[in-house]
């Protein structure tokens, strides 16, 4: 079975309320979704790529989180100005952006 998308980008937009913990939605998750969509359209890369919001990816304390599949790469602390680099490096050239990649899953 062929996948519908070559690459699927999930951007956490989880909003926690009444809690002292950080959440990605409060750190511009929706803005990141919009920027991924813009960059993918502007670069017209010729792949079937989808960028969409997701619920909690489980590592809110590390800042805005982005997961890219099928590789299963997680990027943390992502800001709007990082999106073009992720699209060009990871999506187009299949190179992980090391400065943003989650090296080790945090302990709860």
N, C-alpha and C positions, 0 to 999 in steps of 0.2 A: 504494500500500500504506500503510495507516495504522500508525503506530508503536504498540507495545504500551503504552508509557508516554508521557505528555505531557512528563515531566521525569524524568531519570535522574541520580542523585547518586552519584558514586563517591568513596569515602573511602579513601585509601591506608592500608593496614595492614601494609605491608612491614616485616619484621623483619630487620635486618642483624645478623649475629653475627660476632664476631672481626674487627671493623672499627672504626676510629676515627671514621668518618662517622656522622652522625645518620641515623635512619630514622623514618618517620612512626609505625610500629607502636609503637615505644618511647615515642613522645610521645602516647600515648592514642588511637591510631587507632580501636581497637575501641570505646572509650568514646564517640567521636564518632559512629560508626555507630549505636550505641544511642540517643544523644541525638537524632539526626536522625529516627530511626524514632518516638521518643516525641513529638517536636514535631509531626511530620506527622500522627500519630494524634490528638493532643490538639487540634490546630487544625482538623482535619477540613475540609480546603480544597477538596474536591470535584474534584480533579484526579487522574489516574493518575500517581502519583509513586512511584518506587522509590529507596530509599537502600540501598546495599550496600558491602561492603568491596571493595577492589581491590588488585591488586599494585602494584608501584612505578610511580609516575607520572613519575619522572625528575627530580624537584627536591627531594629529601630534605633538602638543606641549608637549605631555606627553612621547615622546620618542617612540622607536619601539613598535608597538602595535600588539598583537596577539588576535584573537577571536576564541573561541572554541564552536562549536555547536554539539549537539542540545541544550546544556545548555544556550548558549549565554553569556558565561563568557569572559570578556575582561581583558587581561593582558597588562600592560604598563611598559615602561622602560626595556623591555626584552633584555637581553644580551645573547650571545652564551652560556656562562656558566650556564644560567638559564634553558636551554632547557631540559636537562636530568631530572631536578627536576620537571618541568611541566609535562613531559611525565610520570614519575614514580608516582607523586602525583595525578595529575588530570586525566590523561588518564587511568592509571592502577587502582589506588585506589579510584578514584572519590572524591578526596579531593582538594579543592581550595588552591592554593598557595597564602595565604593572603598578603604577603609582596609585591606581584606584581599585585594584582587584582585592577581593577578600582573600587573605592568605590563610586564615584559620577561623573556623566557626567558633564564636565565643561560647564560653560556658555559661549556663543559666545561673 
